[in-house]
Amino acid sequence: MFLKRMVVCVLVGWLSMAAALAAQPTKSLDFIENRGQWDSRVRYAANLHQGGYFWRATD
């Protein structure tokens, strides 16, 4: 009986945590215009969790 209750509690906790994480809003990328703070080839940049994204002009 104890084991059954423990399994149910763990499952309910896991499902609650999964539901809470799924309800988090997704984060969008905010692009920043280059106004001289980066290399002149870079038009826009966005900060990512583990780095950055740079959008360069193509000639």
Phi, psi and omega per residue, in radians:
M1 nan -0.716 3.130
F2 -1.103 -0.748 -3.133
L3 -1.107 -0.701 3.127
K4 -1.105 -0.765 3.110
R5 -1.111 -0.704 -3.136
M6 -1.112 -0.770 3.124
V7 -1.102 -0.749 3.126
V8 -1.104 -0.766 3.132
C9 -1.101 -0.741 3.124
V10 -1.120 -0.772 3.124
L11 -1.107 -0.752 3.123
V12 -1.120 -0.731 3.103
G13 -1.100 -0.768 3.135
W14 -1.115 -0.768 3.122
L15 -1.135 -0.667 3.099
S16 -1.114 -0.756 3.136
M17 -1.145 -0.735 3.127
A18 -1.103 -0.706 3.123
A19 -1.158 -0.690 3.131
A20 -1.158 -0.705 3.118
L21 -1.190 -0.643 3.135
A22 -1.196 -0.451 -3.112
A23 -1.424 -0.155 3.137
Q24 -1.150 2.365 3.110
P25 -1.198 2.548 3.097
T26 -1.325 2.520 -3.109
K27 -1.574 2.341 3.126
S28 -1.662 2.841 3.077
L29 -1.497 2.291 3.055
D30 -1.817 1.951 -3.136
F31 -1.468 2.397 -3.124
I32 -1.962 2.226 3.127
E33 -1.248 2.446 3.106
N34 -1.352 2.043 3.085
R35 -2.092 0.746 3.100
G36 1.678 -0.003 -3.104
Q37 -1.464 -0.232 3.106
W38 -2.243 -3.117 3.060
D39 -0.920 2.532 -3.052
S40 -1.154 -0.318 3.098
R41 -1.299 -0.325 -3.109
V42 -1.453 2.212 3.095
R43 -1.599 -0.832 -3.114
Y44 -2.423 2.773 3.080
A45 -2.471 2.712 3.077
A46 -2.404 2.430 3.092
N47 -1.480 2.296 3.071
L48 -1.980 2.969 -3.106
H49 -1.018 -0.734 -3.078
Q50 -2.112 0.638 3.119
G51 2.704 -2.605 -3.119
G52 -2.509 2.847 3.118
Y53 -2.137 2.169 -3.131
F54 -2.035 2.284 3.123
W55 -1.832 1.988 -3.084
R56 -1.751 2.707 3.037
A57 -1.381 2.455 3.080
T58 -1.834 2.403 3.139
D59 -1.868 nan nan
